[in-house]
């Protein structure tokens, strides 16, 4: 028989603790949890070890690339569950972890006190505690002084009371050796500015802002529109692509394959001899005029979001400068983009698998950084799900490492897990399926999904009511109450929402049988009367005002649906973090007069810094009057033709 080989044994003497079920955590820490500046990060974990020794734990955190950890003591909540929290004060990427160790002095003290109660404590037992004081070397000056004095008093008097003082226990918790300290795997946190969590978007097509029919809009025309948009209460103006448009295979009106010389083409066919993604269409104006537009938006309390669409016209400068970035067909011709059966003859896609992919990555990053240098801090990314995920994770980190205030909105209408995957890897906000959710049960189900765990930790939904690409069937009838319903649902269910210009004018003419606009301004200039009779601009302004005045509506996750018996009416309650602001919204989902009972039995509100109290009255945030709550609720009615939405502030 051959001798058995000898193996050196590695003894795990320090990893004494199990630190499990850390909350919040996305895919075991693979992706970052999201918060905003000033928002509390509450961390929970199961922490345990063998035996009966007293356990201590800290939550530690640091902002990258800082090296020093900040810490706060965790509190035992019961059944080995521990909790602590911290408040990040700056935007950026953070790491956080949990440290656990045996509190030897607290263990000794507990045992000694038990022995004293049983009258079995000895002098040797007391000396064991004193010996622990002599090994406490790592505390601050104040803790070290307390420990030294307690040790001296015990040595002089021999009385154990000096070892049992509460201030000594605290000093020893800070200063004693932590021989078996165990640290969890670090987790990541992205801290954004408040706009990441709450924003109201107005999607503008710059070239359609001229008041003269058939005339291409300019930055001056866009600036002239700002007071109107500001009056409606929006704080983000999102611009469709502003770059030069190619001439090869240019699309005509209604996406026709042939364009006349006078037709402007699709603004998504980016690039011509006049420049590419870092250039401005010359008919809009110069870069200096664009900067003036950005400054005008800031002065009006708004900021600019740009469309970042990674696709090129065949005339884009990159095709000549970097032909290796593009794939060719077997016959040598360039393959235009397609999503069968759809074809996009006026654009080609870059090849992320090219031999020069690293240079392509850097070029695209530099496009974003160029516009950041012009004052743009928000980007709506077109179809990110059709590009490699590794690229987006890299690009977002690269950009936010230079400026953590930059935000990215993912425009991905695709499979749910893909949409969530994009949100995990770094997108600040995400488009959703809200556009097609119309029945009460599916709205409630979908919102509960987005606000449940873990989605609420990484997925910030942005509810757009329509886009240049999507005219939902439910808007195609042009009924004002439907437009108001969809606006109010988007604005009160989600703290991020948006409309596409023309929504305020109830634009609704479709291509028959399709969810697309007839005579879409993606392919032509459009001129509008922005004060057209029948517009709902005052209604939009009212909803946005209510959002600004109520913190409960400036977040998405703290929401609960109320069981109204009428399935044609949806009702939900949202509250601020401190629960001092509680808002109930009731919306009719169908036409026709509705009368119903609103149950409020267990809804509560906090008065100042006091305890939570049952709701005693509702203040109508649209019309002003206050009505008392009786028998745990209130009987209400809605006439959608008049107004399909009720919004109340809860009073205690």
ZATOR-552713 format. One line per field, with one value per residue (C-alpha): residue in three letters; y negated, z negated, x negated. Coordinates in Angstrom, 1 decimal, always signed. Example, Ala and Ser with C-alpha at 12.3 -4.5 7.8 and 13.67 -1.06 7.14 Angstrom:
rest = (ALA, SER) .
y = (+4.5, +1.1) .
z = (-7.8, -7.1) .
x = (-12.3, -13.7) .
END
This chain:
rest = (UNK, UNK, UNK, UNK, UNK, UNK, UNK, UNK, UNK, UNK, UNK, UNK, UNK, UNK, UNK, UNK, UNK, UNK, UNK, UNK, UNK, UNK, UNK, UNK, UNK, UNK, UNK, UNK, UNK, UNK, UNK, UNK, UNK, UNK, UNK, UNK, UNK, UNK, UNK, UNK, UNK, UNK, UNK, UNK, UNK, UNK, UNK, UNK, UNK, UNK, UNK, UNK, UNK, UNK, UNK, UNK, UNK, UNK, UNK, UNK, UNK, UNK, UNK, UNK, UNK, UNK, UNK, UNK, UNK, UNK, UNK, UNK, UNK, UNK, UNK, UNK, UNK, UNK, UNK, UNK, UNK, UNK, UNK, UNK, UNK, UNK, UNK, UNK, UNK, UNK, UNK, UNK, UNK, UNK, UNK, UNK, UNK, UNK, UNK, UNK, UNK, UNK, UNK, UNK, UNK, UNK, UNK, UNK, UNK, UNK, UNK, UNK, UNK, UNK, UNK, UNK, UNK, UNK, UNK, UNK, UNK, UNK, UNK, UNK, UNK, UNK, UNK, UNK, UNK, UNK, UNK, UNK, UNK, UNK, UNK, UNK, UNK, UNK, UNK, UNK, UNK, UNK, UNK, UNK, UNK, UNK, UNK, UNK, UNK, UNK, UNK, UNK, UNK, UNK, UNK, UNK, UNK, UNK, UNK, UNK, UNK, UNK, UNK, UNK, UNK, UNK, UNK, UNK, UNK, UNK, UNK, UNK, UNK, UNK, UNK, UNK, UNK, UNK, UNK, UNK, UNK, UNK, UNK, UNK, UNK, UNK, UNK, UNK, UNK, UNK, UNK, UNK, UNK, UNK, UNK, UNK, UNK, UNK, UNK, UNK, UNK, UNK, UNK, UNK, UNK, UNK, UNK, UNK, UNK, UNK, UNK, UNK, UNK, UNK, UNK, UNK, UNK, UNK, UNK, UNK, UNK, UNK, UNK, UNK, UNK, UNK, UNK, UNK, UNK, UNK, UNK, UNK, UNK, UNK, UNK, UNK, UNK, UNK, UNK, UNK, UNK, UNK, UNK, UNK, UNK, UNK, UNK, UNK, UNK, UNK, UNK, UNK, UNK, UNK, UNK, UNK, UNK, UNK, UNK, UNK, UNK, UNK, UNK, UNK, UNK, UNK, UNK, UNK, UNK, UNK, UNK, UNK, UNK, UNK, UNK, UNK, UNK, UNK, UNK, UNK, UNK, UNK, UNK, UNK, UNK, UNK, UNK, UNK, UNK, UNK, UNK, UNK, UNK, UNK, UNK, UNK, UNK, UNK, UNK, UNK, UNK, UNK, UNK, UNK, UNK, UNK, UNK, UNK, UNK, UNK, UNK, UNK, UNK, UNK, UNK, UNK, UNK, UNK, UNK, UNK, UNK, UNK, UNK, UNK, UNK, UNK, UNK, UNK, UNK, UNK, UNK, UNK, UNK, UNK, UNK, UNK, UNK, UNK, UNK, UNK, UNK, UNK, UNK, UNK, UNK, UNK, UNK, UNK, UNK, UNK, UNK, UNK, UNK, UNK, UNK, UNK, UNK, UNK, UNK, UNK, UNK, UNK, UNK, UNK, UNK, UNK, UNK, UNK, UNK, UNK, UNK, UNK, UNK, UNK, UNK, UNK, UNK, UNK, UNK, UNK, UNK, UNK, UNK, UNK, UNK, UNK, UNK, UNK, UNK, UNK, UNK, UNK, UNK, UNK, UNK, UNK, UNK, UNK, UNK, UNK, UNK, UNK, UNK, UNK, UNK, UNK, UNK, UNK, UNK, UNK, UNK, UNK, UNK, UNK, UNK, UNK, UNK, UNK, UNK, UNK, UNK, UNK, UNK, UNK, UNK, UNK, UNK, UNK, UNK, UNK, UNK, UNK, UNK, UNK, UNK, UNK, UNK, UNK, UNK, UNK, UNK, UNK, UNK, UNK, UNK, UNK, UNK, UNK, UNK, UNK, UNK, UNK, UNK, UNK, UNK, UNK, UNK, UNK, UNK, UNK, UNK, UNK, UNK, UNK, UNK, UNK, UNK, UNK, UNK, UNK, UNK, UNK, UNK, UNK, UNK, UNK, UNK, UNK, UNK, UNK, UNK, UNK, UNK, UNK, UNK, UNK, UNK, UNK, UNK, UNK, UNK, UNK, UNK, UNK, UNK, UNK, UNK, UNK, UNK, UNK, UNK, UNK, UNK, UNK, UNK, UNK, UNK, UNK, UNK, UNK, UNK, UNK, UNK, UNK, UNK, UNK, UNK, UNK, UNK, UNK, UNK, UNK, UNK, UNK, UNK, UNK, UNK, UNK, UNK, UNK, UNK, UNK, UNK, UNK, UNK, UNK, UNK, UNK, UNK, UNK, UNK, UNK, UNK, UNK, UNK, UNK, UNK, UNK, UNK, UNK, UNK, UNK, UNK, UNK, UNK, UNK, UNK, UNK, UNK, UNK, UNK, UNK, UNK, UNK, UNK, UNK, UNK, UNK, UNK, UNK, UNK, UNK, UNK, UNK, UNK, UNK, UNK, UNK, UNK, UNK, UNK, UNK, UNK, UNK, UNK, UNK, UNK, UNK, UNK, UNK, UNK, UNK, UNK, UNK, UNK, UNK, UNK, UNK, UNK, UNK, UNK, UNK, UNK, UNK, UNK, UNK, UNK, UNK, UNK, UNK, UNK, UNK, UNK, UNK, UNK, UNK, UNK, UNK, UNK, UNK, UNK, UNK, UNK, UNK, UNK, UNK, UNK, UNK, UNK, UNK, UNK, UNK, UNK, UNK, UNK, UNK, UNK, UNK, UNK, UNK, UNK, UNK, UNK, UNK, UNK, UNK, UNK, UNK, UNK, UNK, UNK, UNK) .
y = (+0.0, -3.4, -5.9, -8.6, -12.0, -14.5, -17.8, -20.9, -21.8, -25.4, -26.2, -29.0, -30.6, -34.1, -33.6, -32.8, -34.6, -33.9, -37.1, -36.3, -37.7, -41.2, -43.6, -45.5, -43.5, -43.0, -39.6, -39.0, -42.4, -42.0, -45.2, -48.4, -49.4, -52.9, -55.9, -59.7, -62.1, -62.5, -59.3, -56.9, -53.6, -51.0, -47.8, -44.5, -41.2, -37.9, -37.7, -34.7, -32.5, -29.4, -29.6, -32.2, -35.0, -38.5, -39.6, -43.1, -44.4, -47.6, -48.8, -50.4, -52.4, -54.7, -56.8, -55.7, -56.3, -57.3, -54.8, -55.5, -53.7, -55.4, -53.2, -53.0, -50.3, -47.8, -47.1, -43.6, -43.4, -39.8, -36.3, -37.2, -39.9, -43.2, -46.6, -50.0, -52.9, -55.7, -58.8, -59.4, -63.2, -63.2, -61.7, -58.9, -55.2, -53.8, -50.5, -49.2, -46.1, -44.6, -43.7, -41.4, -40.3, -38.9, -41.5, -39.8, -42.4, -42.4, -38.6, -38.7, -41.3, -39.4, -36.2, -38.0, -39.7, -36.4, -34.8, -37.7, -37.2, -33.6, -34.5, -32.4, -35.2, -35.0, -37.4, -35.5, -36.2, -39.9, -39.7, -38.1, -41.3, -43.5, -41.6, -42.5, -46.2, -45.8, -44.5, -47.4, -49.3, -50.5, -53.0, -56.8, -59.1, -59.4, -55.7, -54.9, -57.3, -55.7, -52.3, -53.3, -55.0, -52.0, -49.6, -51.8, -52.0, -48.3, -47.6, -50.0, -49.0, -45.5, -46.5, -45.1, -47.9, -50.0, -47.2, -47.3, -50.9, -51.6, -54.1, -51.5, -49.0, -51.6, -52.5, -48.8, -48.2, -50.8, -50.0, -46.2, -43.8, -42.3, -39.1, -37.3, -40.2, -39.0, -41.3, -40.6, -40.9, -44.6, -45.6, -48.6, -51.6, -54.3, -57.7, -60.0, -63.6, -64.0, -64.4, -60.7, -59.9, -62.6, -64.4, -65.4, -65.2, -67.1, -65.5, -68.2, -67.9, -71.0, -71.3, -71.5, -74.5, -77.2, -79.2, -79.5, -76.4, -74.6, -76.5, -74.6, -75.4, -77.0, -77.3, -80.7, -79.1, -76.5, -79.2, -81.0, -77.8, -77.6, -79.9, -77.7, -74.5, -76.0, -77.1, -73.5, -72.6, -70.3, -70.3, -68.2, -69.1, -66.0, -66.7, -64.2, -64.0, -67.4, -66.2, -66.6, -64.2, -62.0, -62.2, -58.6, -56.6, -59.5, -58.7, -60.8, -61.6, -58.7, -56.7, -56.5, -55.2, -58.3, -61.8, -65.0, -67.6, -69.6, -66.8, -66.8, -63.1, -61.2, -62.8, -59.3, -59.0, -60.7, -62.1, -63.8, -65.7, -68.4, -66.2, -63.3, -62.7, -65.7, -68.1, -70.1, -70.2, -73.6, -74.7, -74.5, -76.9, -76.9, -75.2, -78.6, -79.0, -75.6, -76.6, -79.6, -77.3, -75.2, -78.3, -79.5, -76.2, -76.4, -79.9, -78.6, -75.9, -73.1, -71.1, -69.5, -65.8, -64.6, -61.6, -59.3, -57.0, -54.8, -54.5, -56.3, -57.5, -56.0, -59.6, -59.7, -60.8, -57.6, -55.4, -57.1, -57.7, -54.2, -51.8, -48.9, -49.9, -48.7, -45.3, -44.6, -42.0, -39.2, -41.4, -44.2, -46.5, -48.1, -46.4, -48.8, -48.3, -46.1, -44.5, -42.0, -42.7, -46.4, -47.9, -51.1, -51.8, -55.2, -54.0, -51.5, -50.1, -50.1, -46.8, -46.3, -43.1, -44.8, -44.4, -48.1, -47.8, -49.5, -52.6, -52.6, -52.3, -55.4, -57.4, -56.8, -57.7, -60.9, -61.8, -61.7, -63.6, -66.3, -67.0, -66.9, -69.7, -71.7, -71.5, -68.4, -66.1, -63.7, -61.3, -59.3, -56.2, -54.9, -51.1, -50.2, -46.5, -46.1, -46.9, -44.8, -45.1, -45.2, -48.4, -50.2, -49.1, -50.4, -53.6, -54.6, -54.0, -55.9, -58.9, -59.0, -58.6, -62.0, -63.5, -61.5, -63.9, -62.5, -60.5, -57.9, -56.9, -53.5, -53.4, -49.7, -48.2, -44.6, -41.5, -42.3, -40.6, -42.5, -45.8, -45.0, -43.8, -47.2, -48.9, -46.7, -47.5, -51.2, -53.0, -55.6, -55.4, -53.0, -53.1, -50.7, -48.9, -51.5, -52.8, -49.6, -48.9, -50.1, -47.7, -48.2, -44.7, -44.9, -48.4, -47.3, -44.1, -45.9, -48.7, -46.2, -44.3, -47.5, -48.6, -45.2, -43.8, -43.7, -45.8, -48.9, -48.9, -49.3, -50.0, -53.6, -53.6, -56.5, -56.4, -58.0, -58.4, -58.4, -58.8, -59.7, -56.0, -55.0, -56.4, -53.9, -52.6, -54.1, -57.6, -57.3, -58.2, -61.7, -61.8, -64.5, -62.5, -59.6, -62.0, -63.4, -59.9, -58.7, -61.9, -61.6, -57.9, -58.4, -61.5, -60.0, -56.3, -57.1, -60.0, -60.1, -60.5, -62.2, -63.4, -63.9, -67.3, -67.5, -65.4, -68.6, -69.3, -65.9, -64.8, -61.4, -60.7, -57.2, -55.2, -53.0, -49.8, -50.7, -52.4, -55.0, -58.7, -59.5, -62.2, -61.6, -64.5, -61.9, -62.4, -65.9, -69.4, -70.0, -73.4, -73.7, -76.2, -75.6, -77.4, -75.5, -75.4, -72.3, -71.9, -70.5, -72.6, -74.0, -70.5, -69.4, -72.4, -71.6, -68.0, -69.0, -71.7, -69.0, -66.8, -69.6, -70.4, -66.9, -64.7, -61.6, -61.9, -62.5, -58.8, -55.6, -52.7, -53.7, -53.0, -50.9, -50.2, -50.6, -48.0, -50.1, -47.8, -49.4, -47.8, -50.9, -53.1, -52.8, -54.2, -54.3, -55.9, -57.2, -58.6, -60.5, -58.9, -60.4, -59.8, -63.4, -63.8, -61.1, -61.5, -59.5, -59.4, -58.1, -57.9, -56.7, -54.2, -54.2, -56.8, -57.3, -58.6, -56.5, -56.5, -54.4, -53.9, -54.8, -52.6, -54.3, -52.2, -51.6, -54.6, -56.7, -60.0, -61.4, -64.8, -66.7, -64.5, -62.6, -59.2, -57.9, -58.8, -57.5, -59.8, -62.0, -64.2, -64.6, -67.9, -68.1, -69.2, -70.3, -72.3, -73.1, -71.9, -69.5, -66.7, -64.5, -60.8, -58.7, -55.0, -54.4, -55.9, -58.3, -58.1, -59.8, -60.2, -60.9, -62.3, -61.6, -64.1, -66.8, -65.5, -61.8, -62.4, -63.1, -63.8, -64.3, -65.1, -63.0, -64.9, -63.6) .
z = (+0.0, +0.9, -1.9, -2.2, -1.2, -4.0, -3.6, -5.7, -7.5, -7.3, -10.6, -10.2, -13.6, -12.8, -10.6, -13.6, -12.5, -9.9, -8.3, -6.1, -4.4, -4.1, -3.1, -0.8, +1.6, +5.4, +6.6, +3.6, +4.1, +7.9, +8.6, +6.7, +4.6, +5.4, +3.1, +3.4, +1.4, -2.1, -1.9, -4.8, -3.9, -6.4, -6.5, -8.0, -8.4, -10.3, -12.4, -14.7, -15.9, -18.1, -21.9, -24.2, -24.0, -23.5, -19.8, -18.6, -15.1, -13.1, -9.8, -7.9, -4.7, -2.6, +0.6, +3.4, +3.9, +0.2, -1.9, -5.4, -6.6, -8.6, -11.1, -13.3, -15.8, -14.7, -17.1, -17.8, -16.7, -17.8, -16.6, -15.4, -13.2, -13.4, -11.9, -11.4, -9.0, -7.5, -5.4, -2.4, -2.0, +1.4, +4.8, +6.0, +5.6, +2.1, +0.5, -2.7, -4.7, -8.2, -10.8, -13.7, -16.7, -20.2, -22.9, -25.4, -28.1, -27.8, -27.9, -31.1, -32.7, -31.9, -33.4, -36.4, -37.2, -36.9, -39.4, -41.8, -41.8, -42.6, -45.3, -43.5, -42.1, -43.2, -43.3, -40.3, -38.3, -39.0, -38.0, -34.7, -33.9, -35.0, -32.8, -29.8, -30.6, -30.2, -26.7, -25.4, -23.1, -20.1, -21.5, -21.3, -23.9, -26.0, -26.0, -26.9, -29.8, -31.2, -30.9, -32.6, -35.5, -36.1, -36.0, -38.5, -40.9, -40.9, -41.5, -44.4, -46.0, -44.8, -44.5, -41.4, -41.1, -39.2, -36.5, -36.2, -35.4, -32.2, -30.9, -31.2, -29.2, -26.4, -26.5, -26.3, -23.4, -21.6, -22.8, -23.4, -21.0, -18.3, -17.8, -15.9, -13.8, -10.7, -7.8, -5.2, -1.5, -0.6, +1.2, +3.5, +3.4, +6.0, +4.6, +7.1, +6.9, +6.1, +9.8, +10.1, +7.9, +8.8, +12.2, +14.7, +18.3, +21.4, +24.6, +27.2, +30.9, +31.4, +35.1, +34.7, +32.4, +35.0, +35.0, +38.8, +40.7, +42.8, +41.2, +39.3, +35.6, +34.1, +30.5, +30.3, +31.1, +28.4, +25.9, +26.7, +25.8, +22.3, +20.4, +21.7, +20.6, +17.3, +16.6, +17.0, +14.2, +16.0, +14.7, +17.5, +21.2, +23.1, +26.7, +29.5, +31.5, +32.4, +34.8, +38.5, +40.6, +43.4, +47.0, +48.1, +48.0, +46.2, +45.1, +46.3, +44.8, +42.8, +43.1, +46.9, +48.7, +50.8, +49.5, +51.5, +51.3, +48.9, +46.4, +43.3, +42.8, +39.5, +36.7, +35.8, +39.0, +37.3, +39.1, +42.4, +43.8, +41.3, +38.4, +36.2, +32.6, +31.2, +33.8, +34.0, +37.0, +38.7, +39.1, +35.3, +34.7, +33.4, +30.3, +28.6, +29.2, +27.7, +24.6, +24.4, +24.6, +21.7, +19.6, +20.3, +19.1, +15.9, +15.3, +15.7, +13.1, +15.7, +17.2, +20.5, +21.3, +24.6, +26.7, +27.0, +30.0, +31.0, +34.7, +37.8, +41.1, +44.0, +44.3, +40.7, +40.6, +38.6, +41.7, +43.4, +40.4, +38.8, +41.3, +39.0, +36.6, +39.1, +40.5, +44.2, +46.1, +48.1, +51.2, +49.5, +49.1, +45.8, +44.0, +42.8, +39.5, +39.1, +36.6, +38.8, +40.3, +39.6, +41.8, +41.2, +44.5, +43.4, +40.6, +39.9, +36.6, +35.1, +34.5, +30.8, +31.6, +34.1, +33.7, +32.6, +30.1, +27.3, +29.4, +30.3, +26.6, +25.8, +28.7, +27.5, +23.9, +25.2, +27.0, +23.7, +21.9, +24.7, +24.0, +20.2, +20.8, +22.5, +19.4, +20.1, +17.1, +18.3, +21.2, +22.5, +24.1, +27.2, +27.3, +24.9, +24.9, +28.5, +27.3, +25.1, +21.4, +20.6, +22.7, +20.7, +17.3, +18.4, +19.9, +17.0, +14.5, +16.7, +17.0, +13.4, +12.0, +13.7, +12.8, +10.4, +11.1, +14.6, +15.0, +17.6, +18.6, +20.3, +23.2, +23.5, +24.3, +24.3, +22.1, +18.4, +17.2, +19.8, +18.7, +15.1, +16.0, +17.6, +14.4, +12.3, +14.2, +13.8, +15.6, +13.3, +14.5, +16.8, +19.2, +18.3, +19.6, +18.0, +21.5, +22.1, +18.6, +18.6, +16.4, +12.7, +11.8, +14.2, +13.0, +9.4, +10.2, +12.2, +9.7, +6.9, +8.9, +9.4, +5.8, +4.3, +3.2, +4.7, +7.7, +5.6, +4.7, +8.3, +10.7, +10.8, +13.2, +15.5, +16.7, +20.1, +21.3, +24.9, +27.1, +30.8, +31.5, +29.5, +29.6, +27.4, +28.6, +25.5, +26.5, +30.1, +29.4, +28.3, +25.3, +22.9, +19.8, +21.0, +21.5, +18.0, +16.5, +18.1, +17.1, +13.4, +13.2, +14.5, +12.3, +9.1, +9.4, +10.3, +9.1, +12.5, +15.5, +18.9, +21.8, +25.5, +26.9, +28.4, +25.6, +24.0, +27.2, +27.2, +30.4, +31.3, +35.1, +35.7, +38.6, +38.9, +36.9, +35.4, +32.3, +34.3, +35.1, +38.6, +40.1, +37.4, +36.8, +36.8, +40.6, +41.1, +39.6, +37.5, +36.6, +33.7, +32.1, +28.5, +27.1, +29.3, +27.8, +25.8, +24.5, +21.0, +20.1, +16.9, +15.8, +16.3, +14.4, +11.5, +11.3, +11.3, +8.7, +6.4, +7.0, +6.0, +2.8, +1.5, +0.7, +0.7, +4.5, +4.9, +4.4, +5.8, +3.4, +0.4, +2.1, +1.1, +3.2, +1.4, +2.0, +3.7, +4.7, +8.1, +10.4, +12.7, +10.0, +8.7, +5.4, +3.7, +0.7, +0.7, -2.1, -2.7, -4.6, -7.9, -7.2, -7.9, -4.3, -3.2, +0.1, +1.4, +5.2, +6.8, +10.6, +12.9, +15.5, +17.6, +18.6, +16.9, +13.4, +10.5, +6.9, +4.4, +0.8, +0.1, -2.7, -4.9, -8.1, -8.7, -6.9, -9.4, -9.4, -11.7, -13.3, -13.6, -15.5, -17.3, -16.9, -13.9, -14.1, -12.2, -9.4, -10.5, -7.5, -3.8, -2.2, +1.5, +3.1, +6.3, +5.0, +1.4, -0.9, -3.8, -4.6, -7.7, -7.6, -9.3, -9.9, -8.6, -5.1, -2.9, -0.2, +3.0, +6.6, +9.9, +13.1, +15.6, +18.1, +15.6, +13.9, +13.6, +10.7, +7.0, +4.9, +1.1, -1.7, -4.8, -8.0, -11.6) .
x = (+0.0, -1.3, -1.7, +0.9, -0.3, -0.7, +1.2, +0.6, +3.8, +5.1, +6.9, +9.6, +8.9, +10.3, +13.4, +15.5, +18.7, +21.4, +22.6, +25.6, +28.7, +27.3, +30.0, +30.0, +27.9, +28.3, +27.2, +25.0, +23.3, +22.5, +24.5, +24.9, +27.9, +29.2, +30.0, +29.9, +27.9, +29.3, +31.4, +30.9, +29.3, +30.7, +28.6, +29.8, +27.9, +28.0, +24.8, +24.0, +21.2, +20.8, +21.2, +22.7, +20.2, +21.5, +21.4, +20.6, +20.9, +20.4, +21.7, +18.7, +18.8, +16.7, +17.0, +14.7, +11.8, +11.4, +9.5, +10.8, +13.9, +16.6, +18.5, +21.5, +22.5, +25.2, +28.1, +29.3, +32.9, +33.7, +33.0, +29.4, +30.8, +28.8, +29.5, +27.7, +27.9, +26.0, +26.7, +24.5, +23.7, +22.2, +23.0, +20.7, +20.0, +19.7, +18.7, +20.3, +19.7, +20.3, +17.7, +18.4, +16.3, +16.5, +16.9, +14.7, +15.2, +19.0, +18.9, +16.8, +19.0, +22.2, +20.8, +19.4, +22.7, +24.5, +21.9, +22.4, +26.1, +25.5, +22.9, +20.2, +18.0, +14.3, +11.4, +9.9, +13.0, +12.6, +8.9, +9.9, +11.8, +9.0, +6.6, +8.7, +8.2, +4.5, +4.8, +7.1, +4.8, +6.8, +9.3, +9.3, +7.8, +10.9, +11.6, +8.0, +8.1, +11.3, +9.8, +6.5, +8.3, +10.6, +7.6, +5.8, +8.8, +9.2, +5.5, +5.5, +8.8, +9.5, +13.1, +14.8, +17.4, +14.9, +15.0, +18.7, +19.3, +21.3, +18.8, +16.1, +18.2, +18.5, +14.8, +13.8, +16.2, +14.1, +10.6, +10.4, +8.6, +10.8, +8.9, +11.7, +12.9, +14.7, +15.6, +18.3, +17.7, +18.0, +21.2, +21.6, +23.9, +24.5, +25.6, +27.2, +28.5, +32.3, +33.2, +32.5, +35.5, +37.9, +38.2, +40.9, +39.8, +41.0, +39.8, +39.1, +38.3, +36.1, +36.6, +40.4, +40.4, +40.6, +43.8, +43.6, +45.1, +42.5, +39.6, +36.9, +36.7, +33.6, +32.2, +33.8, +37.2, +36.5, +35.7, +38.9, +40.8, +39.3, +41.8, +44.7, +42.9, +41.9, +45.5, +46.6, +44.2, +41.6, +38.0, +36.3, +36.4, +35.4, +34.3, +34.5, +31.2, +29.8, +27.0, +26.5, +28.7, +27.4, +28.6, +28.0, +31.3, +32.9, +36.5, +39.4, +42.8, +44.4, +41.2, +41.3, +38.2, +37.8, +37.4, +37.8, +35.0, +37.1, +37.7, +35.5, +35.1, +35.2, +33.2, +32.1, +30.0, +27.1, +24.1, +23.2, +20.3, +21.2, +20.3, +21.4, +22.4, +20.5, +21.9, +25.2, +27.5, +26.5, +30.2, +30.6, +27.7, +24.2, +22.7, +22.6, +26.3, +26.9, +25.0, +27.2, +30.2, +28.8, +28.2, +31.8, +33.1, +31.1, +32.4, +35.9, +35.3, +35.0, +32.2, +31.4, +31.4, +29.9, +30.8, +27.7, +28.4, +25.5, +26.2, +24.9, +26.1, +24.0, +22.7, +21.3, +17.7, +16.8, +17.4, +14.5, +12.3, +12.9, +14.2, +13.1, +15.9, +18.6, +19.5, +19.9, +21.9, +20.2, +20.3, +18.5, +21.6, +22.6, +25.4, +28.1, +29.8, +32.8, +35.1, +36.9, +39.4, +38.5, +35.8, +33.9, +32.3, +31.0, +28.7, +26.0, +24.8, +21.3, +19.6, +18.8, +16.9, +14.5, +10.8, +10.6, +13.5, +11.5, +11.1, +14.8, +15.6, +13.4, +14.9, +18.5, +17.4, +15.8, +19.1, +20.9, +18.1, +18.2, +21.8, +21.2, +18.7, +21.4, +23.6, +25.6, +26.0, +28.8, +28.8, +31.7, +30.1, +31.8, +32.3, +29.4, +30.5, +29.2, +25.6, +23.3, +24.1, +20.4, +20.1, +22.8, +21.4, +18.0, +19.3, +21.5, +18.7, +16.2, +18.5, +19.7, +16.2, +15.5, +18.9, +21.2, +24.0, +24.5, +27.7, +28.7, +32.2, +32.6, +35.1, +35.5, +38.9, +37.8, +38.0, +38.5, +35.3, +33.2, +34.8, +33.9, +30.5, +29.7, +30.9, +28.7, +25.5, +25.9, +28.7, +30.2, +33.8, +35.6, +38.6, +41.4, +44.4, +46.7, +47.6, +49.6, +51.0, +54.6, +56.7, +56.7, +55.4, +52.4, +51.5, +51.5, +49.6, +47.0, +46.4, +46.2, +43.5, +41.5, +41.7, +41.1, +37.7, +35.2, +36.5, +37.0, +33.3, +32.1, +35.0, +36.2, +39.2, +39.9, +43.5, +43.8, +47.4, +46.3, +43.2, +42.5, +42.5, +45.6, +49.2, +51.0, +54.4, +56.1, +55.1, +56.2, +59.8, +58.6, +60.9, +59.6, +60.5, +58.3, +55.3, +55.9, +56.2, +52.9, +51.1, +52.2, +51.5, +47.9, +47.3, +48.6, +47.7, +44.1, +41.9, +40.3, +42.6, +42.7, +44.8, +43.9, +44.6, +48.1, +49.6, +50.8, +52.7, +54.3, +52.6, +53.9, +54.1, +52.6, +51.5, +54.6, +54.3, +50.9, +49.6, +47.8, +48.5, +49.6, +47.4, +44.8, +42.4, +39.6, +39.7, +41.0, +41.2, +44.3, +45.8, +48.2, +50.4, +49.3, +52.4, +54.8, +58.3, +59.0, +55.4, +54.8, +51.8, +53.5, +54.3, +50.7, +49.5, +51.9, +50.6, +47.0, +47.6, +49.2, +46.1, +43.7, +45.6, +46.0, +42.9, +45.1, +45.3, +41.6, +40.8, +42.1, +41.6, +43.8, +47.1, +50.1, +53.2, +56.6, +59.4, +62.0, +64.8, +65.4, +62.8, +63.1, +61.5, +58.0, +56.9, +53.5, +51.8, +48.2, +46.2, +43.0, +40.1, +41.1, +44.8, +45.7, +47.0, +49.5, +51.4, +54.3, +55.0, +58.1, +58.4, +61.2, +60.0, +63.2, +65.7, +69.0, +70.0, +68.7, +69.7, +67.8, +66.6, +62.9, +61.6, +59.0, +59.3, +55.5, +54.0, +52.0, +50.1, +47.5, +48.1, +44.8, +42.4, +45.2, +46.7, +48.6, +52.3, +55.3, +56.5, +59.4, +59.9, +58.9, +57.8, +58.6, +55.3, +57.0, +60.0, +59.1, +61.9, +61.4, +63.8, +63.9, +63.3, +66.1, +66.4, +62.9, +63.5, +65.4, +68.0, +66.8, +67.8, +66.0, +67.3, +64.5, +65.8, +65.4, +62.3, +61.2, +58.8, +59.1, +56.0, +56.1, +53.7, +54.4, +54.8, +54.6) .
END
